[in-house]
Amino acid sequence: MTTTLARRQAVLLACAALGLATPAFAQEKQDKNVKIGVLNDMSGLYADIGGPNSVAAANMAVEDSGLRAKGWKIEVVSGDHQNKPDVGVNVARNWIDNEKVDIITDTPNSGVALAVSNLAKEKNSIVLNSGAATADLTGKACNANTISYTFDTYMLANGTGKALTKAGGDTWFFLTADYAFGHALERDTSAVVTANGGKVLGGVKHPLNTADFSSFLLQAQASKAKIIGLANAGGDTTNAIKQASEFGITAGGQKLAALLLFVNDVHALGLKIAQGLTFTESFYWDMNDQTRAWSKRFQKVSPKNAMPSMTVAGVYAGVLHYLKALDAMGGNPHDGAKVVAKMKEIPTDDPLFGKGPLRIDGRRIIPAYLFEVKKPEESKYPWDYYKLIATISPEDAAKPLEASDCPLVKK
């Protein structure tokens, strides 16, 4: 009798212990706290294409996800990397170690993005890149913690570079921003130009955030190249275009190829100067009813009442997909590689880019578009700047996996 009673007590104690443990385990598994860090250039030459606008886009994604209504606690923080890899890594490290930031997004400036991507791998965090162009993030520098959502140098080269070369622009000279992004863009575009029967006559590298392009433009002019490829972005691109106009370069018969151009750049330049520029993007606010509806919503919360750039659109779509993955997982495991794997498993679908898979190398597969800037008389309403020249299929916009040097890709 005593033995039976003792056994019953032992079973009850075990059940009670299990009952106490189970809620704790469930609570840990169902953690619904998320912290998103938007890391970009908040005040420099890339601020208009991302900056505070990317923060606004991330907050829109959080609201549109509907997770807060389901009891999730989601916070968005922001930081300025000042276009310096060491500053970017220090901000990211502090976020991950001390502020428990789960995901870092935007990261324009390829040097910063490559450094922060390495840190994310080390810390098992996540980088959701929308602003950095280097294709190395999904190539030789790829890892299981980083996704590139919007564009890369391969896409830009195979859009603008191929189109202009095939159209008769068979000699090129490059003005290149002297850091990882510029180097990768010149490299990838040169390969496309050569593969399509063109010739690179030369190039010159300029420091980031250059105010005076006169000496570089004179070298480009003297080369007699049909195409002057601008392997730069943001304020560097707009400064180069303005000064090329002042030098009469395009009037003299040479054509500028803005290899990375954003709608905010065209807005800053004005159509009189920007007209005729050919470039490649994966998003334009005026593409269809869905992009227009979202962009008009965004404009109301934009700090400068601006239409969204391709980078900003990528921040929104990427964060939305990240939150969709967490919802599907039932909670936040705070395990970067595990969440990224789930993001690759779930098909992407959003109003800005539509549907498209996330490949094993971290590249989102979406179409790209070759645009030309309209003439002033062709523009019918505010921000009506682009005309579509050609659509580039998703398969052609991304480097084929069989040619990839990403360590995650098994050949």
Protein Blocks (a to p, Z undefined) as FASTA:
>chain_A
ZZmmmmmmmmmmmmmmmmmmmmmmmmmmmocbdcddddddfklmmlmmnmmmlmmmmmmm
mmmnommmnopacddddddeklpaklmmmmmmmmmmmnopabdghjiajklmmmmmmmmm
mnopadddfkbmbfklmmmmgcfkbccfkbcfklmmmmmmmmmmmnopabccdddddbfk
lmmmmmmmmmmmmmnopacfbdcdddehifblmlmmmmmmmnopabdcddbehjllmmmm
mmmmmnommmnopacddfbccfklmmmnopmlmgopacddfbdfklpmmlmmmmmmmmmm
gmnlpacdfklmmmmmmmmmmmmmmmmnopaehiaklmmmmmmmpccddfklopadddfk
opacddddddddddfklpmbghilbccfbdcdfklmpccfklpccfklcZZ
